Amino acid sequence: MTRVIAGSARGRHLVTPEGMGTRPTTDRCKEALFGVIQFEVPGSRFLDLFAGSGQIGIEALSRGAVSLDLVEQDRRAMSCIRQNLQSLNFTSQSRTWLMSVEKAILYFHQEHRQFDMIFMDPPYEHGFEEKIGSLIAESDLLSDQGMLIIESSSQTDVDLPGLVKIREKTYKTTRFSFFSKAGD
C-alpha cells in the first residue's frame, strides 16, 4: 500500500492493483520528483498517463493542482483510481479515462485541451517514452509554460522532437526526464 506524502491528503493510504501489472513509484522517488516540481504544481492542470493507482496525480491534487485527468486502460487499476479519488473526496477536481493513452491524447487534442503538467510512467523497455512523448508534442497538449515528466528505467535515455529536455534526475533504477516546449 502506498500513501500520499504531502499536502491536504498527507498520510492517507491509497489502494493499488494487485500483481505486477503496475509498478507504484516508491515514496522516495515520489518525494524526489515533487521536490523538483513543488512550485509548479499549485494551480496547475495535471494529466497523469499510464496512471496505475493514480498516486502521482493524486499527490499533485493534494499539493494544490486545480484539476486532474487520469488515463488508464486496465480496469482493475481504474477501479483503484476511482476508489482512491472517492476516499479522498477528490472526485470533483478529477476526471478518469478508461482507455488507451493514444486514444486519450487524440481526444484531448480534438477538444483543444492543454495541461500545465503531464506525467507519464509507461511500462519500461517498450519504447513508449518516445512514442507517446512525441505524440504529446505533436498534439500540442502542453500549455505554453507546461512541463512533461517521463518516468523511465535509468537505462532509458529519452529525447523528443519538438520538446526541449530541461532537466533529468536519476534515482537508482528510475529516471525522471523533464521537458518543455521549444523556445521556453
VODREN-20103 format. One line per field, with one value per residue: residue in three letters; residue number from 1; x, y, z of N, C-alpha, C, CB in turn. Coordinates in steps of 0.02 Angstrom, whole numbers, plus 50000, padded with zeros to 5 digits. Atoms other than C-alpha are relative to their C-alpha. Glycine has a CB too. Example, Ala and Ser with C-alpha at 12.3 -4.5 7.8 and 13.67 -1.06 7.14 Angstrom:
rest = (ala,ser)
nr = (1,2)
n.east = (50045,49958)
n.north = (49941,49941)
n.up = (50000,49997)
ca.east = (50615,50684)
ca.north = (49775,49947)
ca.up = (50390,50357)
c.east = (50045,49961)
c.north = (50060,50055)
c.up = (50000,50037)
cb.east = (49950,50020)
cb.north = (50001,50023)
cb.up = (50062,49929)
***
This chain:
rest = (met,thr,arg,val,ile,ala,gly,ser,ala,arg,gly,arg,his,leu,val,thr,pro,glu,gly,met,gly,thr,arg,pro,thr,thr,asp,arg,cys,lys,glu,ala,leu,phe,gly,val,ile,gln,phe,glu,val,pro,gly,ser,arg,phe,leu,asp,leu,phe,ala,gly,ser,gly,gln,ile,gly,ile,glu,ala,leu,ser,arg,gly,ala,val,ser,leu,asp,leu,val,glu,gln,asp,arg,arg,ala,met,ser,cys,ile,arg,gln,asn,leu,gln,ser,leu,asn,phe,thr,ser,gln,ser,arg,thr,trp,leu,met,ser,val,glu,lys,ala,ile,leu,tyr,phe,his,gln,glu,his,arg,gln,phe,asp,met,ile,phe,met,asp,pro,pro,tyr,glu,his,gly,phe,glu,glu,lys,ile,gly,ser,leu,ile,ala,glu,ser,asp,leu,leu,ser,asp,gln,gly,met,leu,ile,ile,glu,ser,ser,ser,gln,thr,asp,val,asp,leu,pro,gly,leu,val,lys,ile,arg,glu,lys,thr,tyr,lys,thr,thr,arg,phe,ser,phe,phe,ser,lys,ala,gly,asp)
nr = (1,2,3,4,5,6,7,8,9,10,11,12,13,14,15,16,17,18,19,20,21,22,23,24,25,26,27,28,29,30,31,32,33,34,35,36,37,38,39,40,41,42,43,44,45,46,47,48,49,50,51,52,53,54,55,56,57,58,59,60,61,62,63,64,65,66,67,68,69,70,71,72,73,74,75,76,77,78,79,80,81,82,83,84,85,86,87,88,89,90,91,92,93,94,95,96,97,98,99,100,101,102,103,104,105,106,107,108,109,110,111,112,113,114,115,116,117,118,119,120,121,122,123,124,125,126,127,128,129,130,131,132,133,134,135,136,137,138,139,140,141,142,143,144,145,146,147,148,149,150,151,152,153,154,155,156,157,158,159,160,161,162,163,164,165,166,167,168,169,170,171,172,173,174,175,176,177,178,179,180,181,182,183,184)
n.east = (50042,49962,50033,49990,49946,50003,50059,50064,50015,49938,50004,50056,49979,50032,50001,49964,50019,49958,49960,49944,50021,49981,49941,50008,49940,49983,50006,49937,49999,50055,49975,49949,50036,50037,49951,49981,50057,50044,50025,50041,50061,50060,50036,49990,50044,49954,50020,49962,50008,49980,50008,49993,50045,50014,49966,49963,50050,50032,49951,50004,50061,49989,49953,50028,50022,50071,50038,49962,50027,49961,50013,49978,50042,50013,50061,49986,49964,50048,50042,49961,49997,50065,50008,49956,50028,50060,49983,49966,50045,49969,50036,50023,49944,49966,50036,49965,50008,49984,49984,49928,49970,50004,50068,50010,49963,50039,50060,49981,49981,50062,50035,49955,49981,49929,49985,49940,49954,50018,49956,50012,49958,50020,49961,49930,49967,50044,49996,50057,49978,49992,50061,50053,49974,50005,50072,50019,49973,50037,50070,49999,50035,49968,50011,49938,49950,50010,49944,50011,49954,50002,49965,49976,49943,49939,49964,50034,49988,50057,49997,50063,50003,50052,49996,49932,49987,49976,49970,50003,49980,49999,50000,49990,50022,50053,49979,50051,49979,50045,50000,50044,50005,49941,50000,50021)
n.north = (49941,49938,49946,49931,49979,49930,49962,50006,50070,50028,50058,50045,50058,50012,50069,50011,50064,50058,50029,49961,49962,49930,49990,49936,49961,50003,49936,49962,49970,49951,49941,49967,49969,49941,49950,49962,49965,49976,49932,49999,50039,49962,49964,50031,50051,50057,50059,50059,50052,50065,49977,50052,49988,49928,49969,49938,49948,49986,49960,49932,49969,49988,49944,49938,49998,49982,50053,50060,50050,50062,50046,50068,50046,50061,49991,50008,49940,49944,50009,49974,49927,49972,50010,49952,49933,49997,50000,49936,49945,49965,50014,49940,49969,50049,50040,50062,50022,50071,50008,49998,49933,49972,49976,49942,49943,49979,49967,49935,49957,49980,49954,49943,49998,49995,50014,49968,50053,50067,50051,50067,50054,50058,50061,49991,50039,50012,49944,49955,49934,49956,50003,49960,49932,49967,49989,49943,49940,49988,49984,49936,50007,49960,49928,49965,50008,50067,50046,50072,50039,50071,50047,50057,50036,49959,50019,49971,49929,49977,49937,49991,49945,49951,49981,49990,50030,49947,50028,50073,50023,50073,50026,50072,50031,49957,49935,49951,49953,49943,49966,49943,49984,49969,49927,49976)
n.up = (50000,50005,49964,50022,49955,49979,50021,49965,49987,49973,49956,50017,50039,50064,50022,50062,50031,49981,50053,50027,50059,49989,49960,49965,49988,49929,49964,50007,50067,50002,49964,50042,50056,49979,49979,50060,50031,49947,50011,50060,49990,49978,50052,50066,50030,49999,50037,49980,50051,49973,49931,49948,49943,49999,49944,50017,50009,49935,49963,50028,49973,49929,49995,50025,50070,50002,50034,50013,50045,49993,50056,49985,50038,49962,49959,49929,49979,50000,49941,49945,50007,49981,49928,49967,50008,49959,49929,49983,50021,50056,50062,50034,50036,50042,50049,50016,50070,50008,50071,50013,49998,50068,50011,49957,50029,50058,49975,49972,50056,50034,49955,49989,49930,49984,49930,49975,49982,50024,49973,50028,49974,50040,49988,50019,50054,50057,50047,49993,49979,50058,50040,49969,49992,50065,50012,49958,50032,50062,49984,49966,49937,49948,50001,50019,49948,49974,49991,50008,49959,50019,49956,50039,49972,50001,50061,50059,50014,50041,50036,50035,50048,49984,49930,49976,49934,49956,49940,49994,49934,49996,49932,50005,50063,50028,50027,50018,50051,49999,50065,50011,50071,50029,49995,49933)
ca.east = (50000,50063,50022,50004,50162,50115,49975,49792,49784,49953,49973,49817,49839,49798,49742,49847,49810,49872,50007,50150,50046,50082,50241,50197,50326,50418,50391,50574,50561,50395,50473,50619,50502,50391,50545,50588,50412,50341,50323,50241,50106,49992,49860,49909,49803,49882,49872,49927,49954,49976,49905,49910,49837,49834,49958,50060,49908,49827,49988,49977,49796,49845,49982,49866,49837,49667,49618,49673,49641,49696,49712,49724,49666,49671,49500,49570,49689,49549,49442,49582,49599,49413,49412,49561,49482,49319,49401,49499,49350,49445,49310,49252,49427,49464,49411,49454,49477,49468,49555,49724,49841,49844,49654,49654,49786,49685,49528,49616,49689,49518,49447,49592,49637,49805,49889,50018,50094,50091,50163,50185,50254,50235,50288,50478,50579,50438,50483,50326,50428,50475,50319,50196,50308,50315,50126,50103,50216,50127,49956,50004,49942,50067,50020,50148,50237,50193,50305,50307,50385,50429,50471,50577,50711,50877,50943,50824,50878,50732,50744,50588,50573,50477,50516,50670,50741,50762,50815,50849,50859,50910,50873,50945,50842,50722,50749,50639,50657,50580,50531,50457,50403,50543,50592,50530)
ca.north = (50000,50173,50340,50525,50607,50792,50919,50911,50720,50692,50521,50447,50273,50227,50060,49988,49849,49677,49591,49656,49740,49910,49973,50102,50240,50223,50356,50404,50433,50523,50639,50675,50709,50828,50912,50964,51018,51079,51261,51219,51105,51229,51295,51176,51070,50898,50748,50576,50450,50263,50312,50143,50179,50366,50403,50536,50633,50617,50682,50832,50866,50851,50981,51107,51060,51129,50985,50809,50695,50513,50394,50206,50063,49923,49903,49841,49988,50110,50036,50076,50253,50286,50212,50322,50481,50442,50407,50571,50675,50720,50670,50848,50902,50747,50650,50471,50399,50210,50199,50186,50333,50355,50372,50493,50604,50607,50654,50793,50861,50863,50954,51080,51033,51083,51040,51129,50966,50798,50648,50478,50317,50190,50008,50006,49945,49956,50120,50208,50353,50423,50363,50442,50592,50633,50613,50735,50862,50841,50856,51018,50957,51060,51237,51371,51356,51172,51028,50846,50725,50549,50414,50277,50150,50230,50139,50233,50398,50497,50633,50707,50807,50968,50973,51026,50921,51044,50925,50744,50657,50476,50382,50206,50114,50259,50412,50567,50669,50844,50929,51096,51169,51226,51407,51413)
ca.up = (50000,49957,50036,49996,50063,50072,50057,50104,50098,50182,50262,50183,50111,49932,49864,49724,49598,49650,49549,49444,49309,49387,49468,49601,49612,49777,49911,49897,49708,49730,49860,49743,49596,49693,49766,49588,49535,49701,49645,49478,49549,49643,49524,49383,49267,49288,49171,49232,49090,49122,49292,49382,49554,49517,49654,49560,49503,49675,49754,49635,49688,49871,49838,49756,49573,49521,49408,49370,49222,49242,49095,49124,49014,49144,49227,49393,49404,49358,49496,49619,49550,49570,49745,49794,49724,49814,49982,49974,49913,49754,49630,49594,49537,49435,49281,49241,49067,49044,48875,48793,48812,48622,48614,48760,48679,48518,48615,48713,48551,48467,48619,48616,48795,48865,49028,49134,49193,49107,49196,49114,49185,49043,49053,49045,48894,48766,48681,48744,48814,48643,48552,48675,48712,48527,48513,48657,48570,48402,48484,48573,48742,48843,48891,48845,49012,49032,49080,49025,49150,49095,49221,49144,49182,49225,49070,48954,48878,48807,48675,48597,48436,48467,48653,48750,48892,49034,49171,49211,49380,49409,49571,49572,49439,49399,49289,49276,49118,49114,48951,48900,48734,48620,48650,48831)
c.east = (50044,49961,50013,50051,49997,49934,49938,49982,50060,49986,49945,50026,49959,49999,50036,49978,50048,50039,50053,49981,50016,50060,49992,50068,50014,49992,50062,50004,49947,50021,50050,49967,49965,50045,50021,49942,49954,49971,49956,49932,49940,49969,50004,49943,50046,49970,50047,49985,50031,49995,50008,49949,49980,50040,50037,49951,49965,50047,49999,49938,50009,50045,49976,49985,49925,49958,50047,49962,50046,49979,50031,49955,49984,49941,50013,50036,49952,49953,50036,50003,49935,49987,50043,49972,49939,50018,50033,49957,50031,49961,49979,50055,50031,49953,50042,49982,50023,50009,50075,50024,49996,49931,49986,50034,49962,49938,50018,50020,49938,49960,50040,50018,50076,50010,50065,50054,49972,50052,49983,50052,49980,50038,50071,50018,49954,50001,49943,50022,50004,49937,49945,50023,49996,49927,49974,50023,49960,49928,49992,49960,50030,49981,50067,50056,49998,50062,49976,50053,49991,50040,50019,50053,50061,50043,49972,50015,49946,50016,49938,50004,49943,49998,50073,50007,50031,50034,49994,50026,49997,50006,50003,49977,49948,50030,49938,50031,49947,50007,49953,49995,50064,49994,49979,50059)
c.north = (50062,50056,50067,50030,50073,50031,49983,49928,49963,49942,49951,49944,49992,49926,49995,49933,49945,49976,50047,50040,50074,50001,50065,50034,50000,50069,50042,50035,50054,50064,50039,50036,50064,50053,50044,50044,50035,50070,50006,49966,50042,50040,49968,49954,49941,49941,49943,49944,49935,50005,49947,50009,50073,50038,50065,50057,50020,50040,50072,50036,50018,50061,50062,50005,50013,49948,49943,49956,49939,49952,49932,49953,49934,50012,49994,50062,50060,49995,50027,50077,50031,49993,50050,50071,50009,50006,50065,50061,50043,49991,50063,50035,49954,49968,49940,49978,49928,49987,49999,50072,50033,50029,50062,50062,50026,50039,50070,50049,50026,50050,50063,50008,50006,49993,50035,49949,49934,49952,49934,49952,49937,49938,50010,49955,49982,50057,50050,50072,50047,50000,50046,50072,50039,50016,50058,50065,50017,50022,50065,49998,50041,50073,50034,49992,49929,49957,49928,49965,49927,49961,49940,49962,50045,49984,50033,50074,50023,50068,50006,50057,50047,50021,50004,49967,50053,49974,49925,49982,49925,49980,49924,49973,50042,50065,50042,50048,50055,50038,50060,50011,50034,50075,50027,50000)
c.up = (50000,50034,49965,50049,50022,49978,50040,50018,50030,50048,49983,49955,49937,49985,49933,49971,50023,49939,49975,49938,50006,50046,50038,50011,50075,50033,49992,49932,49994,50036,49958,49942,50022,50031,49942,49975,50050,49987,49938,50010,50022,49942,49931,49980,49986,49962,50019,49950,50025,50077,50054,50055,50004,50050,49983,49990,50065,50044,49975,50025,50073,50010,49965,49926,49999,49965,49983,49951,50005,49945,50017,49961,50036,50048,50075,50028,50003,50060,50062,49998,50025,50075,50039,49996,50045,50074,50022,49983,49945,49935,49963,49961,49949,49950,49983,49929,49994,49926,49992,50002,49931,49986,50041,49972,49940,50022,50028,49945,49963,50041,50016,50074,50006,50075,50019,50019,49974,50027,49967,50026,49962,50020,49972,49940,49942,49949,50005,50016,49940,49957,50028,50010,49936,49982,50040,49969,49937,50013,50039,50066,50057,49993,49985,50051,50030,50002,49991,50041,49982,50051,49958,50039,49996,49939,49937,49995,49952,49969,49957,49951,50020,50073,50021,50069,50043,50063,49998,50069,50000,50073,49994,49933,49963,49975,49986,49950,49994,49934,50001,49925,49977,50007,50067,50048)
cb.east = (49952,50014,50023,49932,50065,50059,49987,49945,49978,50041,49992,49943,49995,50035,49927,50077,50001,49957,49956,50057,49926,49941,50064,49966,49993,50071,49986,50061,49990,49936,50031,50051,49949,49947,50061,50022,49959,50037,50058,50037,50012,50019,50025,50065,49963,50015,50001,49983,50033,50074,49934,50071,50033,49927,50049,50043,49948,49981,50071,50000,49939,50032,50067,50045,50018,49990,49966,50016,49996,49989,50029,49999,50034,50064,49948,50043,50059,49960,49982,50072,50012,49944,50021,50070,49980,49956,50046,50065,49982,50072,49938,49971,50052,50032,49984,49984,50039,49944,49968,50016,50074,50018,49948,50025,50071,49980,49966,50059,50046,49956,49982,49968,49976,50029,50005,49983,50012,49996,49994,50001,49992,50011,49966,50046,50027,49929,50004,49954,50068,50060,49974,49979,50072,50032,49961,50029,50074,49999,49969,49971,49998,50076,49969,49985,49990,49949,50033,50002,49986,50027,49957,50028,50012,50042,50000,49924,50073,49936,50065,49943,49991,49934,49961,50018,50047,49942,49967,50041,49955,50059,49936,49964,49971,49945,50042,49974,50012,50015,49978,50027,49938,50010,49956,49943)
cb.north = (50000,50018,50003,50042,49988,50041,49987,50028,49964,50054,50023,50039,49936,50038,49973,50001,50006,49943,49980,49953,49991,50042,50000,49989,50073,49974,49987,49952,49946,49971,49979,49948,49951,49980,49966,49951,49952,50002,50048,49966,49946,50048,50070,49962,50026,49979,50012,49978,50021,49980,50031,50001,49978,50011,49952,49990,49977,49934,49969,49997,49954,49939,49980,50053,49932,50066,50027,49962,50026,49968,50027,49985,49984,49978,49949,49937,50016,50000,49925,49971,50020,49966,49927,49998,50012,49938,49941,50004,50044,49975,49958,50049,50022,49947,50042,49944,50047,49954,50056,49967,49996,49947,49946,49985,49979,49940,49957,49991,49960,49939,49963,50065,49936,50068,49925,50044,49997,49997,49995,50002,49992,50014,49938,49984,49938,49988,49974,49975,49996,49977,49928,49969,49997,49957,49936,49993,49991,49936,49944,50054,49928,49992,50025,50074,50051,49966,50010,49978,50012,49989,49979,50023,49932,49988,49925,49989,50013,50005,50005,50011,49974,49974,49949,50076,49936,50045,50029,49965,50030,49971,50023,49963,49932,50013,49991,50038,49965,50047,49950,50066,50046,49979,50028,49956)
cb.up = (50061,49925,50073,49998,49966,49971,49927,49959,49936,50036,50069,49964,50043,49943,49996,50011,49924,50029,49943,49984,49989,50029,49957,50068,49973,50011,50075,50009,49946,50032,50067,49974,49971,50050,50030,49944,49959,50065,49995,49944,50052,50057,49995,50000,49934,50072,49922,50074,49933,49977,50007,50029,50065,50013,50029,49936,49950,50035,49991,49923,49991,50032,49972,50016,49962,49967,49935,50064,49925,50070,49934,50077,49935,50040,49979,50013,49952,49935,50010,49999,49926,49961,50019,49969,49927,49989,50016,49962,50060,49990,50015,50051,50050,50042,49935,50051,49951,50030,49957,49931,50023,49949,50017,50071,49981,49957,50055,50050,49950,49985,50065,49975,50037,49975,50013,50061,50078,49921,50077,49923,50078,49926,49966,50058,50029,50024,49932,50054,50035,49958,49995,50067,50024,49945,50016,50072,49983,49958,50040,49954,50020,49997,50068,49990,50056,49959,50069,49925,50077,49928,50062,49931,49961,50064,49993,50005,49971,50043,49956,50050,49927,49980,50045,50004,49994,50019,50064,49943,50056,49958,50039,50057,50015,50051,49934,50063,49930,50061,49945,50037,49987,49926,49948,50028)
***
